[in-house]
Amino acid sequence: MTREEIRRHVGQRVTLKLAPGAPGAPGLTGRIEGVLDAADGMVVTVAPDGAAPGVTRTIHYHYIQEISPAG
């Protein structure tokens, strides 16, 4: 996944297919709240489905293998 592909999904509820070893692997469903460019790459902030309000998870973009809309 490229940074631009991930940015297109900000604000959307999606399912992320994650690489082995990633926090939440093999997958995570929730709303992409935002992205942050960091020295070591992009960090994606996700509000996982079923989490308490305000609870988010951050994932480095290189762990994201696929994004699909969550219905």
N, C-alpha and C positions, 0 to 999 in steps of 0.2 A: 504494500500500500504506500502511496506517496503522501506527502504532507497535504498536497492540494486535494486529493481524494478524501482524506479525513476531514479537512476543513469544510467540505461541502455538506457534511452530516451534522455539523454543530447545531444543537437545538432539536435534533430528531431522536426518536426512540429507535434504537437499533440493537442488533445482536452482533457482538464481536467474536470472531473466531480467533483465539489467541494461540501463540506458539507455546510448546511445552516449556515449563519453567516460569511462565508469566504469572503474576498474581491473578488469580481467578480462572486460570486455564482449566479446561479447554475452551470455555466460552463464558461470555458475560452479556446480559441483556440489561439495557437501561438507556437513559437519555445522555447524549454527549453534551455536557455543560459548557465546555470550552477547550481551547488548546493554548499552549504556552511554548514558545520557542526557547529552548535552553541551550547551554553550551554543548551538551552531549546529545542534542536532538530535540524533537518535539515531545511534550508531555500532554497527554489527553486526560481530561477530567470527566468522569462518568458518574452519574447518579444511578446506582444499580436499582433495578426493580425490587421492591420489597424492603428496601433499606429505610431507616428512619429519616424524616425530613432533615435536610442539611448534610446528610452523610454522603460522601463521595469517595471514589477510588481514583487514583492516578495511575496511568499506564504509559510507559514509554512507547512511542509509536512503532518502533521496530518489532515489537511483540505482536502487533495487529496484522493478522494474515488476511482477513476478509471482513467486510462490513455488509450486513444485509438489513433491510428494513424489518422491524419487529411489528408484527400485526397483532 
